[in-house]
């Protein structure tokens, strides 16, 4: 039995689609607060599988989470307020959803005997300079330390941290596609770079981590970078490019693993795992012990070893 919070979002829909198609799921619960989006999933987008259950609810509501988590084995926590400007202008709302909501998820999962909770985080949680990143950093801390609130054989909590999803809602790519109709693209700084992955890559990485997690890990995929100006040139090669300056709360490059986290990070073929450092209990034969210690000082989009080509980006966009 699986439940996904924020199940009507870009990630949630792709996650549900893949899980229903490829895994022997008995029941899959979509938990979200927007009844219109749930109805559109059923009617317009064709999510009518008999294994699906739709729950109206908010992660701010602990009582509703208690009801939704009955007989649930795995929770994928994707619900969040994530638009940077909206969080800056509505800071208390961001805290109520991203931080208080995380606390409610943890308490409800422990109370109802959920086996695993995997929370989605973001590169903006690393050395945050905006409120969204700060709330996600706190949420990460809550989920990692949530393992100390759980019994030895109780709920396990872990996080997945990755970069920008190509074409997702709020992504710069849909903005560029819209702007090119008018023949002019706006970017904030020519030096800016970002990590990129497709929605399906993100979903499959989350599924893999949910299968392998033991509690307390922060999973980070190895993904390529691209400068925003190169992205603009590929998306709109015949458009003018106007540099408008960095916005409040925006970084030149994004970091997935900081200098402070690197000493506790282990490298694998396709990912890094940040080891928890303040847990009362560590699993025997821990997953991170199978990797090798991370060598570089940090993992950021500017110093990345892997960069997207134009062909690779266009395949991702399509």
ABEGO torsion letter per residue (X at the ends): XBBBBGAABAAAAAAAAAAAAABBBABBBBBBABAAAAAAAAAAAGBABAABBBBBEBAABAAAAAAAABGBABBBBABBBABAAAAAABAAAAAAAAAAAAAAAAAAAAAAGBABBBBBBBAAABGBABAAAAAAAAAAAAAAAAAAABBAABBBBBBBBBBBBBGBBGBAAAAAAAAAAAGBBBBABAABBBBBBBAAAAAAAAAAAAAABAEGBBBBBBBBBBBAAAAAAAABAABBBBBAEBBBGBBABBBABBAAAAAABBBBAABBBBBBAABABBBBGBAAAABBBBABABBBAAABABBBBAAAAAAAAX
